[in-house]
């Protein structure tokens, strides 16, 4: 019969295979000849055999003008099909009566709004939208029967409420069905029950029995939670059905006598076990369960007494459910989407002997299964931690999560996300694929609506995953006096990763450092003054003038990136740009590495790095050399007249790069506002990035000796933030479904990928959102929230709205954190994708540490009790924002970071210091750690030191420190003053060149 779970899985076409608990057997042991039976129509399902086995009755979406299921019979001997139901409205759950051939089904065709609902659904689909569920518990469903040719439909029930999921007894005298009629009229319910009926009418469904001709039904069950899908046993003496626990996440199989007595439990599977159907022998029952991942429903068999553990039947990913045997027990019909996004009916020959053998071999249940009037298990922490499905299945089994924010649940989520199995979750990797599917399955499990692309939870984006030169198609030739000199790729020249592919042949212009500062930069500098470079190849020096004072180098550093220099040359009409690292600069004379940036776009100009030897050979025609030119420019504040045309030669440059494009996806789920009748005014986004840096492949690794190449599990960065968002989703969805959280605003839960390579995923979303950004009222981000120390919680972005501090203060009265509030909303995380779009934004952070971006950032290092406190604090804050009458006012904050700065290539000097953003005891920058073997480590600096002076410049905050580091010279000693345990100490440190 119709089940919420089948609808959920088939409607979304979701699939997740954990690969755990796999049986040694294969499907062919039980079902050797599977084949698709139904092809017509958008989808089909729930096929039941007639008592003589010659006819199958099923439901299918195939009626023109009606997007809902209708009931059809299929003659298994001729292949002829007949529609039984009236053709309009919704139908479900048909069954054929013994002796008469009458067909039982449920329908809403008498509802005056039936055709209107069809048109509304068609318009919704035409707009590209579709209801998340392909079914609902329409209160106008009633039971009907009709002749086997569809004639003479007769109404059997006439009560308000959902009457459906009916089947006949083997002798055709009785009908058993599921109904929530006892919940009507709504006026008899208390306020909590009325709200629950609105959000989950199936909760009230119970099992009823009545005569086959109708009449007053008798209620057989009276348990909280959904009871449905009833069938009679082959001897007609018992009824089998499935019962959902109150939370709607766990279901088990039960049987009872026809009067509702002697209830017996057949499964205790800690999953959704449903759609039970007896084998005609009466020896065993077949059913579906998502034991192996929420969306990966598989078929199982269990003996009729429930003495043995169930045996797995199917082994194919995706959805397998609604199994039914033919009357002789030799054929199995079931519903599956294994061959496509939508489900259809399949048939196979069934091996009864193998099924009996497998059940006999299955272990006995360790304890008898008991069915009583309160069948709900109380799962303890010990139960949750028992062995069972390995880590792969951990976060998909949301059913075990309690309705509170709990440290042990957060730990389980982090343990999976930070496991070696996910290999560090590098963007675009198999690890992020597994993580994203597990996250989507949890979203589906707890009832979030999809807010990704095309009705899914996934929002896909493309990024540059790598770049490589094509050896045969990269050449550089110098032509002078009819003589051609040919240069060698990767020895004399190398393409720059952002280069446009192209062939250029032209004269060369030397343009100094190739820097142009815009107005308002505080220091005017223009390498192109009085130079005409249109259609020419420009030769420039890398970095900034080395001899200028610190302040001027700091200002020029912002505009010294090679991509920025390429853009400046392009805007002035240059055909190509060549960059040389001068003898006075870090990495003197070396070619720039072919490291990629994550931008999909090239620079719009052919670009390459060249050696000092190439530069000198080109400059020789003008009587110059690179050393002499750099010496002059390094102390020159105004580069005017320093550039010149190089006469008498031509360069022919051919650059061909192969940019590898990768794809990854964000995972986004949605809770709509549950105050009925209101338009959606705003949505609150809760976000965290779930990617990390793999084995250090992104270049951000701080691995020490002996750690290089190991998996960087990223427990704090950012399995911690991901787990916290998932836990908040579980709790808010629980309240939402219960009707206890009456939010006038919707809440979206977004897990981003690509943050570690430049907030790619969240930026892709804000550029192409599935929800208009003017509907986003606030964004709360969680990045590295697993290392709460000294009770300090950092919250950045409070200046993005004048209301944040008031709300934070109110909620911290109970939480009791030592809050460290920063107005700056330009934190280097996903908040920076939302705030510039006019969204008031906060990010939660517990600070850096010794394990940051190292393989030692493992699950056991986190403070889960602290995460629980942060989660409860955020939960209360979210409630306040969601219930506000007015929108949060947006405040524009000017960035403290220099415009255009922040590129890693601009930071020439490397010290190996890791700032602790949680420190505020004294002015300065406290270190949470130092890179092993780095300059800071060698100089004697260590974790806990507070830097107060850097090369004579007073340091009061992280911005002072970064700005001072911008001006540091490589290989030149710098004096640093720091406080250690309150005592001033002095260190001499020698910066290294950043590769």
N, C-alpha and C positions, 0 to 999 in steps of 0.2 A: 504494500500500500504506500501511499504518498508519505514521504518523510522529509523533514526539514533538511536533513543531512544530505540526502541525494540531491535535492534542489540546489543546495549551497554549492556542492562540488561540481555538478554538471553545468550550472548556470555560468560559473566563472571559468570552467575548463581548467581549473588549477591542478597542478600535479606536484607532489613532493615524495620522493622515495628516499627513505633514510638508509635503506640497505641493511638495517639491523634485524636481529632475530630471524634471519633468513633460514627457511627449512632446507634440508638437503634435497628434498623432493622438488620436482618441477610440476607445472600445470598438467603436463601430458600424462602424469600418473593417474589423474582423476578425470581429466577432460581432454581426450586426445584429438578431437576433431572440431575445434572451435571455428565458427564461421558467422559472418554478419547475416542477419535475417532481414532486417528492415532497412531500406535505403531511402524511401520516399519521405519527403517532409523535412522540416528543420531538425526535429529530434523525435524520438519515440521512447517508450519505456513501459515498465510494469506489464509484462505479458503473462497471462494465466491460461493454462490448458483447460479445455472442456473435459468433463468426466470420461468421455470416450477417447480423448487424446487426439481427435481429428481437427479441432479448431483451437485457435489462440485468440483471446480477446486482449486488446492492448490499447494504449493511448498514444496519440501522435499529434504533432503540430503540422497540419497539412491542409486545413480547410481555408479556401480563399476568403480573405476578409476577416478571418478570425485568428488572432495570434496565440490563442490558448489551446490547450489540449482538447481533443474530442476522442470518443471511443469508437474503435473499429474491431471487426473480427476478421481473421485471416483463415481461410480454408487451407489446411496444411497438405491437402491432397491435390487441390486445383490451383492454389495460389490466389484465388479470388478474395477480394476484400470488400467489406460492407461497412458503412458508417451506421452505428447503432444510436448514438446520441443525437439530439435535435440539430446540432450544427452551430448553435450560437451559445454564448455564455462560456463558462469554464466547466470542465468535467475532470474526474479522476477515479481511479480505483474500481475497476470493473471485475466481475466474476460471473461464471456461467453455472446455472443451477442444474443439478442432476435431474434426470427424467424429463424435464420440460424444455431444456435448452434456453430458458429465459436468461436475460443478461441483467445483472445488478450493476448499477453505477451511481456516482454522485454527480450532481449538476447544479448550476446556478441559473439555468436558462429561464426560470420563471421570475427572476429578478428584473424589475422594470428597467434597471440601469445596465443590464447585461451588455446590450449592443453599444451603449455609450462607453462602457469600459473597454470594449474591443477597440473602438476608434481612438480612445486616449492612448492605449498601449501602442497602436500602430503609429500614431504621431510621435510618441516618445522614441520609438525605434528609428523613425525617419530622421529625427534630429540627432541621431548618433548616440542616444542614451537608451538605457534599458534598465528595468527594475533589477535590483540585485538578486532578488529571489524570482524564480520563474513560477513560484506558487505562493499562495497565501491561504490563510484560514478564514475564508470569506464566510460571514455569518449567514449568508443565504444559501449555502450548500445544503441540499437535501438528498436523500436516497430515492432512486427510481429503479424500476425494472421495465424491460421492454422485451418483445418477442425477439427471436434470434435473427429476424430480418430487420429489426429496428422499429417495427410497427407497434402501436398500442402502448406507448410509454405511460407508466402508472406511477404515481407518487406514493412512496411508502412512509416518509416522515414529513412532518409539517411543524417543526419547532424552530424557534429562532436559535441560531447558533450553527456551528460547523458539524454536520452529520456526514461522514464520509468514511473511507477506508473499510468498506463492508465486504464480507465474504459469506458464502453459503456453507452450511454443514454438509457432510457427505451425502446425507439422505435428502437434502434439499428442504428440510423443515424449518431451519433456523437461519437467522442472519445475525452475525456479530459485527460490530462496527465501533468506531471511535467518535466521540462527540464532546463538545464543550457546552452543551445546552444548559447545564446547571449553572453557568455563569450569567445567564440571562433571566430576567431583565437586569441590567446593570445596577439599577437602583437598590437591589438587595445586597450589593457588595459594599464593603467599606472603601474608604478613599484609596488606600494602598492597593487593594485588589482591583479597583477600577483602573488605576494607572497601569497595573501589571497587565490587565486585559487588553489595554490599548497597545502596549509594546510587544506582548507575547501571548496572544490568545491561545496558542497551543499548550501553554502551561496548564490550562484548565481541562484539557482533554482527558476523558476517562473511557473505559470499555463498557459497552452496553450490548445486550442480547434481546432479540425479539423474534416473533414468528415471521416466516418468510413472506407472509402477506401483509405485514405491517402490524400496527397496533401499538400498545403502550410498552416501551422497552424497559428492561430491568438493568439497573446499574450494577456492574460487577467489581469495579475498582474505586478506590477513594484515597489515592495517594497524591501528595503534592508533586507536581511535575507531569510531564507529558506521557500519557499512555496511548498507544496506538498500534496500527498494523496487525490486527488480530486475525488468526486463522484457526480452523478446527484441526485436531489431530486426525490421522487417517481413519481411526475407529470412531471418531465423532464424540469421544468422551471427555476430551480436554480442549482448552483454548490456549494457544501460544501467542504471545505478544511481546513487545519491548517497552520498557519503562525508562524514561529519562529522569535523572535526578533533578532537583530543583534548579540547579545552576545551568541546566540545559547542555552540559558538556560531556556527561558520562551517561551511557545507557547500557542496560543489560537485558538478557532474555529471560522470560518467565513463562510458566504454564500454570493453569488452574482448571478446576472442574467447571462445568457449565453453570453452576450456581455461585461461582466466585470463591469457593472454598479450596482448601489444600493447595495454596499457592506454592510453587516450587521455582527455585532460581537455578538456571542452567549455566550462566556465565558470571564471572566477576573479573572482567578483562581490563579494568582501568582505562577504558576507551569508549567510543561510541559503537556499541553492538546493537544491531537493529535488523529489520527485514528478515525475520526468522520464517522458515518454511520447512515442514516435516518431509522427510523422504517417505514415499508410500509404504515402505516396510515398517515405519514407526521406530526404527532403530536409532536414528539420529536426525539432527536438524542442521540445515545450512543457513548461514546468516552472513551479513557484511559487517566489517569493523575497520576502523582507522587506527588499528594498533601500531601501524608502521609509519605514522605521520598523518597529520590531520586530513589532508586531501587525498592521500593514497589509500583509498578504500580497497580492501581485498575481501575475498570470500573465505569463510571458515566453516568447518563442520564440528559439531559437538554431540556427544551421545545424549540420548533423550532423558537420561537421569542426571546429567551434569556431573558425572563421577570423574571424568577425565578432563585434562586440559584440552582446549580446542585445537584443531589441526588446521593449518593454513592450506588453502586450495589454490588460489591464484597467485601468480608471481609477476604480474605485469603492472608497471607504474600507471598512475592515474586512477580513474574511478571504475570499480567493479561492484555492483550491488543489485538488490532486488532479485535474488535467485529463486527459481521455481522449478520443481521437478514435473515431468510428465506423469500421467497416472501409472504407467508401468515402471517408472523409476529409472528408465534407461536414457532419458534425455534431460538436459539442463537448459533452461532459458534464463538469461540474465541481461541486465542493462549495463553498458560500458561505453566509455568514450576513448577506448584504447586506440582507435584508428582516426580520431579527429577531435575537434574541440567540443562537438555536441555528442550526446549519448544516443545510441541506437540499440535495438535488441539483437542479441546473438544467441546461437544455438550450439550445443556440443553433445556428443555422446558421453554418457556418464558411466564411470567404472565403479559400480556398487561394491564389488569385492575388495578393490583397493581402498575404498573409503572405510570399510569395516576393519580391514587390516591396520590401517593407519590409526584408527581410533583405539584399537586394542593395544597398539604399541605406545600410545600417548601416555605420559605420566598421569597418575592419579592426582586429583586435587588434594592439597595438603590438609584441608579441613572441609567439612560439609558446607555447602552453600545454603544459607538460610534466607527464606523470604518471610518477612513479617510486615506488619502494617506501617512500619517506618523503615523502609529498606535502605536509607541513605547512610553510607559509611562516613564515619568521622575520621578523616585522614590526618594523622599526626605528622610531626616533623620527621619522626623515624620512618614512617611509611614513605614519605616523599624521598627520603634518602636511601631507601632500600635499593639493591641492585635491580635492574630491569633493563629497559632500553638504554643503550649507551648514550654518550653525549650527543650523538647526531640527532636524537629524537627529543632532547630535553626541552627546548623552548617551544616545540610545537605542541606539547601536551599541556596546554593552558588550563585544562580542566582541573588540574590539581592545585592551581593557584588560589589562595584564599582571598576574600574580599578586603584584605588589608595589605598595606605595603610592608613587605617582610624582608629581612636581611637574607634568610636562607633562600628565598626565591630569587633574589638578585644574584646571589652567589651561583645558583644553578645556571642562570642565563649567562653570566660572565664566563663561567667554566666552559660552556659550549662555545661561545663566541671567541674565546681566547685559547681554544684548544689547538694542538698541532694539526689536527685534521683540516682546519681552515687556512693553514699555512700563512698566517699573517694578514689575510684579507686584503691583499694588494688590489687596487682598482682594476677591474676588468678580468680578474682571475677566477679560477674555479672556487676559491675560497669565498669571494664575495657572492658568487652565484649561489652557493649552498646557504650562506648566511641570509641572503635576500629571500630565498624560498622559504626558509624557516620562519623569517619575520612575517612574510605574507601569510603563511599558514596560521600563525598565531593570530594575526589580524582577522583572518577569516573565522577562526575558532571562536573568538570573543565577540564576533558580530559587527566588526567595523565595515562600513561601506568602502568600496574601492575608490580611490581618488587619483589613480594613475591614468595611463593611456588606454583608451578603448575599453573602458569598463573593467580594467584590471587594477591590481595594487601597484603595478610597476610603471615608473616614469623613466623611459630610456633616454640616454644621452650618449653622444659620441665624443671621443677625445683622442688626442694624439698619444698613442702608447709607445711610440718609438720612431726613430728616424735613422735611415742608413743611406750612405752614398752608393751610387751605382758606379763601380770602378771604371767600366768601359766608357762611361758617358760623362766623366768629369775631367776636363782638361784645362790647362792654362799655358798659353804660348805667348812669348814676347817676340815681336817682329821689329827689327831695327836694321836699317841699311840692307834690306832684302835678306837679312839673316834671321832665322827663326830658332829661338831657344825654347825647348819644351821642358816643362817642370813636372815633378812627380807628386801624385796625390798622396796625402798624409805624411809626406816628407817636406815638400816645399809649400804646399797649400792644402786647405781642407774647407769644404763648404761649411757655412754656418747653418745651424739647424732650422732657422726661420727663413732661409733663402727661398726665393722663387726659382723654379726651374726655368732655365733659359740660356740662350747663347748671346753673348755680347762681344762685339769687336769695336774698340774705340781708343781714343787718346786717354791719358791719365792726368788727373788733377790731384795734387797733394793739398789736403784740407786740415792740416794740423791734427788736433784732437777730435775734430768733427762734432764739437759741442755747440749748441745754441741754447741759451737760457731764455725763457719767456719773460715778458714784462712782469714785474712784481716779484721776481725770484730773489731780489736782494743783492744780486751781483750780476752785472751785465757781461756776457761773454758770447762772442759770435765768431766761430771759426770760418764761416762762409762770407764774411764781409768782403765786398768787392770781388767775389769769385763767381764766375759763370761755369756751372758744372752740368748744364743741360746736355743730356745724351753722352756724358763722359763717364769714365770709371774713376771713382773717388778713392784715394788712399788716405786712411786716417790712422792715428795712434789709438791704442786701447787705453782705457781708464781715464785719469785726469792728470793735469800738470803736477808733477811730483814736488816741485820746489815752492809752490804757493803756501801761504800760511794755513793753519788748520781750519780756520773758519771758511776760507774761500774753497778749500778742497771739499769741505763738508757740503757746501752749497752746490758745487759742481757735480759732486758724486751722484746727486739725484738724477742728473741728465746724462750720465756716463755709460749707461747700459748699451750693449751692442745693438740690441733691437731698436732702442730709442735713436741711436746714431743712424741706423739704417733708415728709419722713418724720416729723420731730418734730411738725409741725402735724397731720398725719394721725392720728398716734397719740393726739393729744389731742382728736380728734373734729372737727377743722375740716373744712369742706366745700370750701374752696379757699384758696389762698395767693397773695398778690401781693407781688412783690419790687421795691423801689425802690433805685436806687443814689444814696445821699445826696450832698449837695454837698461833704462832707469826704472822700469816698472816691475811689479811682481811677475813671476813666471817669464822673465825676460827672454825674448826671442822665440818662445814656444808658440805652437799653433793652439788656438782655442779648441777645446774638446768639442766633439760633435754630440753634445748633450742636448736633449730636446726640452722645449718648454711644452706646456700642455695645451697651448692655443691651437685650434684647428686651422687658423689662418696663417699664411705666410706673411712676410713683411712687405710684399709687393715690389721687391727689388732683388736682383741677383746679388748674393753676398757670400764672401769667403774670408777666411783667415789666411794670412801669408806669413812666411818666415822672415826673419831679419835679412837673410841673404837675398830673397826675392825683392824686398823693399829696397835694399841698397843697389841691386842691379837695375831696378826701374829708375831710381833717383840719380844714378850715375850720369845719365844723359844731361841732367841739369847741373852737374858738378856738385851734387850734395850727397850726404849719407845720413842715415836715420839717427845716428848718435848725435851729430852736430845739430840737426833740426830739433831733436827732443831736448837737448841741453838748452837751446834758445827758448823753446816754448815753455819749459818747466818753470821759469821765473817770470814769464810775461803775463801780466794781468789782462792785457788787451791784445788778442791774437790778430788784429787787423793787419793786413798786408803780409801775413806769414804764409798764406797759401799761394800756390802758383801752378801754372800749367807746365807739364813736362813735355818738351818738344822732341820730335824726331823718333818717336816710337809708338807702337800700338800694341795693346794687349787683346788677345782673343781668349775669352773666358766662357767655358761651357759648364754649367752646374745642373746636375740631375740628382734629385733626392727622392727616395722612396719613403714617404711618410706612412707609417703604420697607423691605421685607425683602429681604435678599440671602442667597444661599447660596454656600458655598464648601466645600472639602473638604481634609481631611488625607489624606496618602498613607502607608499603613502596610504593610510587608512583614515576613515572619517566617521565621526559621530555627529549626526545632524542635531540641531536643536530639538528637544523633545517637548516643547510647548506647542501644541497643535494649533494650526490656524495662523501661524505667524510666518511672515516672509523671513528668509535668512538675511539678517542684517550684517553679520560679521562672523568670521571664523578665527579662532585662536590656533596658531600652529605651535606644536611642541616638536622639537627636532634634535637630532644628534647624528653625527656621522658614524657609520659602522665599518668603514674601510680603515686599513692601516698600511704599513709599508712593506709587507711581505717578508722577505729576507734582507731587507735593507736596500731593495732595488731602486727606490725612488731617490736615493742620494741623501736622505735625511737621517740615516742611521748614525747613532753614537756608539755603535758596538766597540767594545774594547778588544784587546788582543785575546785571541782564542774564541771570540764571539762572532767574528765576521762570517757571514753566510748562514748563520743560524736563523730559525724562524723567530721573527719579532711578533709575539702574540698580541701585544697591544691591549692588555687587560684594562689598564686605566685609560689608554688612548686608542679607541674610545669604546671598548666593550662596556665600560662603566656607564657612560652616558646613554648608550644604546639600551642597556638593560633597564636603566631608570625610566626611559621613555616607554619601553614595553610594559614595565610594571605599572606605570601611570595609566597606560592604555587599558590594561586588564581591570584596574580598579574603577576607572571612569566608565568603562563599558558595562561593568557589573551594575553600577548605580543607574546608568542610563537605561539598561534593560529593565531594571526594577521600577523605573519611574521615580527614583528617589533624588535624582540630580536634575532639577528642572532648570536647565540652562537655556536661556534665550539665544545663546550663541552656539554655533557648532564648534567642534574641536577636531583638528586634524593632527595626525601623528606621522611625522616624516622622518625616515631614516635615510640619510644621504650617503652616497659613495663619492669618491673623488675629492674629498676634503684635503687629504694629504698631498695631493698634487696641485692644489690651488683652488679649493672650494668649487670644483668643477660641477659637481652634481647639483648643489643648491643653486648655483648661479644659472645652470641650465634650466632649472625649474622656474626661477624668477623671470627668465627670458621667455619661457614658453609654458606658462602655468596652466594647470587644469582647472584652477579656480582663480577668477580675476583677482589680482592683488589688491584692488580697492575694496575687496571683501575681507581682507586679512586685517584684523584689528590689533593683533599683537603676535610677536614671535618670541618663544622662550627656547633657548638652546642649552644643551648639556654636553660639555666637552671636558673630559678628565675630571670626574667628580668622585673618584674612588679612593683618594688619599687624604681624607680629612685629618688634619693635624692641629693640635692646640686649639681645637674648636673654631678654626678660622674658615669661613666660607666667603669666597670672592664672587662678587656679582658685578659684571661689567655691563655698561650700557644704560645705567640709570638716568643719564642725561637725555635719553631718547624720548622720554615723556616726563612732564612735571609731576605725574601722579605715582611714579614707581616707588619713590622713597617712602611715601605715606603707606602704601600697601605693604611694602617690605617690613617697615617698622611694626605695623600692626601684627603681621603674622609671625614676626620673630619674637614677640612677647612670649608666645608659647614655645617656639622652637629653641630659643636661647643660644643662637650662634653668635660668635664674634664676627659680625658682618664687616666685610671690607668692600665698600661700594666705590665703583669707578664710573664716572659719567661717560667716559669714552666708549662709543658703540662701534669702534672700528677694530675690534679684536680680530686676530688672525684665525678666524674660524667662521662657521656658516652664518653667524649673525651678520657678517658683512655683505652677504647676498641680499638680506631682507631690509636692513635699516635704510640703505640709500633709496629704496623703493617707497619710502614714506611709512614704514611699519615700525611702531615702537617696539624695541627689542631688548632682551636681556640675555646674557649667557652666564651659566653657573660653572664654577671652576674651583678646584681645590689646590691648584698649584703644581709646579713642576717638581721633579725629584730625581734621584740618582738613576732610576731605572727608565727614565724617559727615552723613548726611541732606542731602547736596547732589548735584547732577547730576554732580559730578566724581568720585564714588565709582565708578570704572570698572575694568574687568578688568585693565588694564595697570598699575594702581597697587598690586597686591597682591604680597606676598612668598611666592611659591609654594614656594620651597625651605623657608621657615619652616613653611608649611602641611604639607608632606611630613613634616617632623620632628614636628610636633604629631600628625599622623595615626599615625605609627609609635609614638609615645609612648602615645597613646590605645589603639592596637591591643594593645600589650603589657598595658596596664592592664585592658582588657576581658578578655583571656585569664586574667589572675589572678582577676578577680572571677567569671568564668564557671566556673572550675574549683574555687572554694572549696568545702570540705565543708559549712561552716555558712553560714547567711545573714548578710549584713552587718547588724550591729545598728543599729537606728534610734535617733537621739538627738534629742530635742525641743529646739529652739533658740528662745529668745525673740527676736522681731524688734527690731532697733535703731530701726526706724522707728516713729514715733508711731502708735498704733492709729487707723485710719480716715483716716490721712493719705495723701499721695501724689497726690491728685486735682489735675489741672493747673489747674482753676479756682480752687483754694485758693491757688496761687502768684500773688499779685497783681503782683509786681514782676518785670521782665525785665531781665537784664543782657547776655545774649548770650555767656556764657562756656561753654566745652566742657571739662569736667574730663577729665584723663587718669588713668584708674583704674590705670594701670600704674606710676605714680610712687610711689616709697617712699624716695627719698634723704633727705628731711627731712620733719619734721611739717608738714602743710599740705595744700593742694589744688593740684596742678600742673595747668596748663591745656594741653590739646593743641591748642587753637585758640580763636578768638573770632569771633563772627558779624560779618561785614562790615557796617559802618555802625551797629552796635549800641552801647549805652552803654559797654561794656567797650572796644570798639575805639576809640571817640571819646575815652575817658579815657587811652588809651595802653597798655593792657594788651595782651600778645601771647602767642603760643604759647611755652611753656616757662617762663613766670612761675609762681611758687609762692606762692599766697595764704596768708599766715600770720595776718592779722588782718582782721576785717570789722566796721566800725563799732565798734571798741573790743573786740570779742569775739575771743579767741584761736581760731584754726582749726587743728585737728590732723588732721581727716579729712573725708571727704565729708559725713558726717552733721552735723558741726558747721556746715559750709558751707550745707547745705540748710536747717538749722534757723535759721541767721542770716538767710538770704534770705527765709524765711517772715515775718520781722518787719520787713523793710525797707519804708520808706514811699516811695511813688511821688513823683517830682519833688522829693525832698529829698536834697541831697548826702550821700554816704557816703564816709568815708575808708577806703581799703583799703591795707594794707601787703603787699608781696610781695617775694620774692627773685628777682633776675634775675642769673644767673651768679654767685650767691653774695652779691650786693650788695643791701642792703635799699633798697627804693624805696617811695614813697608816691604814691597816685593818688586823685583825687577823681572819683567816679562818680555819675551821677544816674540812678537806676532809672526805667524807663518803665513805664507801665501795660501789663499783659499783656491783650491783647484776648480 
